[in-house]
Amino acid sequence: EDELMNAISLNTMGMNSLQIIAPAITGFLIDAVGFAAVYYAMTGTYLLSIVFFVLLPRTSVMAPVSTRAIDNIKAGLKYVRHDKPIFLVLMFSLIVVFLSMPYGMLMPIFAEDILKVGASGMGVLLSVAGIGSILGSIVLASLPNKKRGVMMLASGILLGIALSVFSFSKSWPLSLAFIVLVGLGQTGRMTLSNTLLQYYVDNRYLGRVMSIYLMQFGLTSFGTFIAGMIAEAVGTPWALGSFSMILFVASIGAMFFLPALRKLE
């Protein structure tokens, strides 16, 4: 458990490594050969991954459980509802995901209409965000297991500030600088919330709580839908900017008014 944050940070760094190279290459390929060829290449990699899954060794057969699935779900929800720190971590992570993740789906509008850098520029933006994510993973992997609640809330504050500036920026260098901080904040929130849950949750409920945690990513599409409607009414910068300003205020509020979250080690 003492090495949990280091392990999760390194795992996150592994997932983000491809984000540095792949988006930039994809952007240039779109400009050179069009979207169709890129989607064909993506399909090929998915088929290749299926081949590797087939080659995995068989695992032992698990013994059937006597309880019903619905009873296990109810027990997991009851556990989360009665454990205040776990509930607060899940709710904070949910709010951050809902308010911050739409930026990825809105990125084509920023690249094409606001920064006017095209598909290749969008690839560069996503790759630079990946660099921020890698830096965040390296920093977190080297830190001791202290003040993790504060660091998670600080990640939300940083993410809110960085997205706010990025939303209204029309400068290419300024956008590149703050998209690094977006990647840094995203990694901090994801790594620290994951670490706190795995550290504090009772092992009997860990699988169920982590399932609830992963369900929040399904809300990304809903957040993007709301941001899209706002963008139609007031423009994309204000749509993402309003989300990020709410995130900033919510993170500041949690830092000052939720000591149960702030004091998590």
Secondary structure as UniProt FT lines:
FT   TURN            2..3
FT   HELIX           4..33
FT   HELIX           35..54
FT   HELIX           69..82
FT   HELIX           84..100
FT   HELIX           102..109
FT   HELIX           110..114
FT   HELIX           118..141
FT   HELIX           148..168
FT   HELIX           172..200
FT   HELIX           203..205
FT   HELIX           206..215
FT   HELIX           216..219
FT   HELIX           220..234
FT   HELIX           236..257
FT   HELIX           259..262
//
